[in-house]
Amino acid sequence: MKKILLVSCAASSLLLANSALNNIDLRDYKVVEGTYSKAYLDGRLTVEGGNQEQTNYEASVGANGDSVYTTAPYTWSIHGDARADFKRGDKDSDKTQKSYNFNAGTTFDKYFFNDDTFFGYGSAGFGYRKLSTKDNADDPYFVVGAGVGYGRMYDATALATSLRILEDLVKYNIVKSDVSNETAFALAKVVDVEDEYEVKYGSSSYKSYWYDAMEKVLLQNSALTKDALGAFGVARITEVLDTGVASRKHGWKVRAGFGKIISNYDGKSEDTVVELGFDYGLPLGLDTQITEYANLVTVLNNSDEQFKFSNKLTHTYELSDRIDWENEWRFNYTKYDEADNVYLNALSSTFKYDLANQLTYKLTLSAAKATGMKDWDTKLYTGITYRLK
């Protein structure tokens, strides 16, 4: 499976100081043919005992994944996330409260002119949940939608990976210090099609063919200091690919359409909904990424709920090859005609340290405030995340 990562400012300083790559811009990478996949598993546990009637604890386990397949005519994306939480208080009468939530969705964008302008889309979403305050799970949630949009998001993670590989090979004198921009872009195109090599040659042996293609690119561009990568060069590339993961995206996309909630969590069908969406990605230099996702949904012919708005803004900064600093703001707001409006405002700041074997250690400070809360709820917690692919 594809393993990709960011090039850091600190790690790339040597490369940029000694090559023609100092003017490269990740936004110049506009390859539309490619596949991007990622999946993570994480967990958290807090236990407290002593001077209380019973040991209390809070635990959670979660998984999430995304897959995007893009070509000039269309883009197909699939995403999903699941989470289970367990909590027990310190009183003898306190029982374990359990809750879980699963969401999945897919969107298919068909570009009318095979460029980055107008497209039509179809979408579907599924949800299943059990609230901690209920004994049984709710009915499944299912929604479908269709509409039109404008714009395209490009994934430049392969170019960032290419730069990181070249920086490392320059450091060990495997690649010449005057490596060109053209070499970086050519190498990125090979990095970007890892899945094609895996499908063609199998997961157990595809890397030898994939690395061979990288070597050919370096030889064709006269970038190697010798006539081959050698075992050490292959080992360095493997080290780079196995260290840290973060996506780099640029561009923007807007969409507008209609949808239908086939089944809500109460088992009832809803009226037609109108949906507006906005996606935006901006890499700043080689070490910073900003992404923004906003969505507005309103139900037609509904006398109670007027609209739902959700927003997610993320800022990621790579402090080093192994350490990322990610800041996130989430805001959800539901406006009702007669009932009280409901909102959630959540901030988080996370330091991620990449360990060996696709493990990441996280230290997170979060603050959240929602309807009915007088003060902000703040937490400081740690956890381990494992990248499944």
C-alpha positions in Angstrom: 0.0 0.0 0.0 1.1 3.5 -0.6 3.1 5.2 2.2 3.7 8.9 1.7 5.0 11.8 3.8 5.8 15.4 3.9 9.1 17.0 3.3 10.1 19.1 6.3 11.6 22.5 6.3 14.5 21.4 8.6 15.1 18.2 6.7 15.1 19.9 3.3 17.4 22.7 4.1 20.5 20.9 2.9 18.9 19.9 -0.4 17.5 23.3 -1.1 20.7 25.0 -0.3 22.7 22.9 -2.8 20.4 22.4 -5.7 18.0 24.0 -8.2 15.0 22.9 -6.2 14.9 26.0 -4.1 12.2 27.5 -6.3 9.9 24.4 -6.5 6.3 24.8 -5.5 4.0 21.9 -4.5 1.2 23.7 -6.3 2.9 23.1 -9.6 2.2 19.4 -9.2 -1.1 18.8 -11.1 -1.1 15.2 -12.0 -4.7 14.0 -12.1 -4.0 10.3 -12.6 -3.4 8.6 -9.3 -4.7 6.8 -6.2 -4.3 7.8 -2.6 -5.3 5.5 0.3 -4.8 5.7 4.1 -6.2 3.9 7.1 -5.5 4.4 10.8 -6.3 2.6 14.1 -5.9 4.4 17.4 -6.8 3.9 21.1 -6.9 5.7 24.4 -7.3 4.5 28.0 -7.5 6.4 31.4 -7.8 4.5 34.7 -8.1 6.0 38.2 -8.3 4.2 41.5 -7.9 4.8 45.2 -10.0 6.8 47.7 -13.1 5.9 45.8 -15.8 3.2 45.8 -14.5 1.6 42.6 -11.9 2.0 39.9 -13.2 4.4 37.2 -12.0 4.5 33.6 -12.5 6.0 30.2 -11.5 4.1 27.1 -12.0 4.5 23.4 -10.9 2.8 20.2 -11.3 4.2 16.7 -10.5 3.6 13.1 -10.7 5.8 10.0 -9.7 5.6 6.4 -9.9 7.5 3.1 -9.3 6.4 -0.5 -9.3 8.6 -3.6 -9.0 7.5 -7.2 -8.6 10.4 -9.6 -8.3 10.7 -13.4 -9.0 13.6 -15.8 -12.6 12.5 -16.5 -13.6 11.8 -12.9 -12.7 11.6 -9.2 -14.0 8.8 -6.9 -13.6 9.1 -3.1 -14.5 6.8 -0.3 -14.2 7.6 3.4 -15.2 5.9 6.7 -14.7 6.2 10.4 -15.7 4.2 13.4 -15.4 4.8 17.1 -16.3 3.0 20.4 -16.2 4.6 23.8 -16.5 3.0 27.3 -16.9 4.9 30.6 -17.5 4.0 34.2 -17.7 6.3 37.2 -16.2 5.9 40.7 -19.5 5.0 42.5 -20.5 1.4 43.2 -23.8 2.2 41.5 -22.1 3.4 38.3 -22.3 1.0 35.4 -20.2 1.0 32.3 -21.7 3.2 29.6 -21.0 2.1 26.1 -21.4 4.0 22.8 -20.3 3.5 19.3 -20.6 5.4 16.0 -19.9 4.4 12.4 -20.0 6.6 9.3 -19.1 5.9 5.7 -19.6 7.8 2.5 -18.7 8.0 -1.2 -18.7 10.7 -3.8 -18.3 10.4 -7.6 -17.4 13.6 -9.5 -17.7 13.4 -13.3 -15.9 16.3 -15.1 -17.7 17.4 -18.2 -14.7 18.7 -20.1 -11.9 16.5 -18.6 -10.3 19.5 -16.9 -10.6 21.3 -13.5 -13.8 23.2 -14.3 -17.4 22.0 -14.2 -18.5 18.5 -13.0 -21.6 16.6 -12.0 -21.6 14.4 -8.9 -23.4 11.7 -7.1 -23.0 10.8 -3.4 -24.2 8.4 -0.7 -23.7 8.3 3.0 -24.4 5.7 5.7 -24.4 6.0 9.5 -25.0 3.6 12.5 -24.8 4.6 16.1 -25.6 3.8 19.7 -25.7 6.6 22.3 -24.4 6.1 25.8 -27.7 7.1 27.2 -29.6 4.5 25.3 -29.8 0.7 25.7 -30.1 -0.1 22.0 -28.7 1.3 18.8 -30.6 3.8 16.6 -31.9 2.9 13.2 -29.4 3.1 10.3 -29.0 6.4 8.6 -28.8 6.5 4.8 -28.7 9.5 2.5 -28.2 10.0 -1.3 -27.5 13.1 -3.3 -26.6 14.6 -6.7 -25.7 18.0 -8.1 -23.1 20.0 -9.9 -19.8 21.7 -9.0 -16.7 23.6 -10.1 -13.0 23.1 -9.4 -10.6 20.4 -8.5 -8.3 19.4 -5.6 -4.9 18.1 -6.5 -2.8 15.7 -4.3 0.8 16.8 -4.3 2.0 14.4 -1.6 4.0 12.4 -4.1 6.1 15.5 -5.0 6.7 16.1 -1.3 7.8 12.5 -0.9 10.0 12.8 -4.0 11.7 15.9 -2.5 12.2 14.1 0.8 13.8 11.1 -0.9 16.2 13.3 -3.0 17.2 15.3 0.1 18.1 12.1 1.9 20.0 10.6 -1.0 21.9 13.9 -1.4 22.8 13.8 2.2 24.5 10.4 1.8 26.1 11.4 -1.5 24.0 8.9 -3.5 22.4 11.7 -5.6 24.3 14.8 -6.9 23.6 18.0 -5.0 22.6 19.9 -8.2 19.6 17.6 -8.8 17.0 19.4 -11.0 13.3 20.2 -10.7 12.6 17.9 -13.6 14.1 15.0 -11.7 11.9 15.7 -8.7 8.8 15.8 -10.8 9.7 12.6 -12.7 10.4 10.8 -9.5 7.1 12.0 -8.0 5.2 10.4 -10.9 6.8 7.0 -10.1 6.0 7.5 -6.4 2.4 8.3 -7.2 1.7 5.0 -8.9 2.8 2.6 -6.2 -0.6 0.9 -6.2 -0.2 0.1 -9.9 3.0 -1.8 -9.2 1.4 -3.6 -6.2 -1.5 -4.7 -8.4 0.7 -5.8 -11.2 3.5 -7.6 -9.2 1.8 -8.5 -5.9 2.3 -7.1 -2.4 5.2 -9.3 -1.6 7.5 -8.4 -4.5 6.3 -5.2 -6.1 8.8 -2.9 -4.3 11.8 -4.3 -6.2 10.1 -3.3 -9.5 9.0 0.1 -8.0 12.5 0.9 -6.7 13.9 -0.2 -10.1 11.7 2.4 -11.8 12.9 5.1 -9.4 16.5 4.2 -10.2 15.8 4.4 -13.9 14.4 8.0 -13.4 17.6 9.0 -11.5 19.8 7.4 -14.2 17.9 9.0 -17.1 18.3 12.5 -15.4 22.0 11.9 -14.6 21.3 12.4 -10.9 23.2 9.5 -9.4 26.8 9.8 -8.3 27.4 6.2 -9.3 25.9 3.9 -11.9 23.2 2.4 -9.5 21.4 3.1 -6.3 22.9 0.2 -4.5 21.7 -1.6 -1.4 22.3 1.4 0.8 20.3 3.7 -1.5 17.4 1.3 -1.5 17.6 1.1 2.3 17.5 4.9 2.5 14.4 5.2 0.2 12.7 2.5 2.4 13.5 4.5 5.5 12.0 7.7 4.0 8.8 6.0 2.9 8.4 4.3 6.3 8.8 7.6 8.2 5.7 9.7 8.9 2.6 10.3 6.8 0.7 13.5 5.9 -1.1 14.5 2.7 -0.4 17.7 0.8 -3.3 19.1 -1.2 -3.9 22.2 -3.2 -6.8 23.7 -5.1 -10.5 24.3 -4.4 -13.9 22.8 -5.2 -17.5 24.0 -4.7 -20.6 22.0 -5.1 -24.4 22.4 -4.9 -27.1 19.8 -5.2 -30.1 18.0 -3.8 -30.3 15.0 -1.5 -32.7 12.7 0.1 -32.5 11.2 3.6 -33.9 7.7 2.9 -33.7 6.8 6.6 -32.9 8.9 9.6 -31.7 7.6 13.0 -35.3 7.5 14.1 -36.2 5.2 11.1 -38.2 7.9 9.3 -37.6 9.3 5.8 -37.0 13.0 5.5 -37.9 15.6 2.9 -35.5 16.6 0.2 -32.4 18.5 1.3 -30.4 21.2 -0.4 -26.6 20.9 0.1 -23.7 23.4 -0.5 -20.1 22.3 0.0 -16.7 23.9 -0.2 -13.2 22.2 -0.1 -9.9 24.1 -0.1 -6.3 23.1 0.2 -3.1 25.2 0.4 0.5 24.1 1.0 2.6 26.9 2.3 6.2 26.2 1.4 7.3 22.6 1.9 6.4 22.1 5.5 2.9 23.7 6.1 -0.5 22.5 5.0 -3.9 24.2 5.4 -7.2 22.4 4.5 -10.7 23.7 4.9 -14.0 21.8 4.5 -17.4 23.4 4.9 -20.9 22.1 4.4 -24.4 23.6 4.6 -27.5 21.4 4.5 -31.1 22.6 4.8 -34.3 20.4 4.7 -37.0 21.6 2.3 -40.6 21.8 3.6 -39.5 21.3 7.2 -41.1 23.6 9.8 -38.7 22.8 12.6 -35.0 22.4 11.5 -33.9 25.3 9.3 -30.3 24.3 8.5 -27.1 22.4 9.6 -23.6 23.9 9.1 -20.4 22.1 9.7 -16.8 23.4 9.3 -13.4 21.8 9.7 -10.2 23.8 9.4 -6.8 22.1 9.8 -3.3 23.5 9.9 -0.4 21.1 9.8 3.3 22.0 10.3 6.2 19.6 10.0 8.7 20.3 12.7 11.0 17.6 11.6 11.0 14.4 9.6 9.3 12.5 12.4 7.3 15.3 14.2 4.1 16.9 13.0 2.2 19.6 14.7 -1.5 19.6 13.8 -4.1 22.1 14.8 -7.8 21.7 14.1 -11.0 23.7 14.5 -14.4 22.1 14.2 -17.6 24.0 14.3 -21.1 22.4 14.0 -24.3 24.4 14.2 -27.9 23.4 13.8 -30.6 26.1 13.7 -34.2 25.3 14.6 -37.3 27.3 14.0 -38.9 26.8 17.5 -36.4 24.7 19.5 -33.1 25.9 20.9 -30.2 26.0 18.5 -27.5 23.4 18.9 -23.8 24.0 18.4 -20.4 22.4 19.0 -17.1 24.4 19.0 -14.0 22.3 19.3 -10.3 23.1 19.2 -7.4 20.7 19.3 -3.6 20.9 19.0 -1.7 17.6 18.5 2.0 16.7 18.4 2.6 13.5 16.4 5.8 11.6 16.7 6.4 8.8 14.2 7.8 5.7 15.9 9.0 2.5 14.1 6.7 0.1 12.3 4.0 2.6 11.3 3.3 3.6 14.9 2.6 7.3 15.8 2.6 8.6 19.4 0.2 11.5 19.9 0.0 14.2 22.6 -3.2 16.3 22.3 -4.6 19.3 24.0 -8.2 19.9 23.3 -11.0 22.3 24.3 -14.6 22.1 23.4 -17.8 23.9 24.2 -21.3 22.8 23.3 -24.9 23.7 23.9 -25.7 23.6 27.6 -22.1 23.9 28.8 -21.2 27.0 30.9 -17.4 26.5 30.5 -15.0 25.0 28.1 -14.2 21.3 28.5 -10.4 20.9 28.3 -8.4 17.7 28.1 -4.8 16.7 27.7 -4.3 13.1 26.6 -1.9 10.8 24.8 -2.4 7.9 22.5 -0.9 5.6 19.9 -2.0 5.4 16.3 -1.2 2.6 13.9 -1.3 3.1 10.2 -3.0 0.1 8.6 -2.0 1.1 5.1 
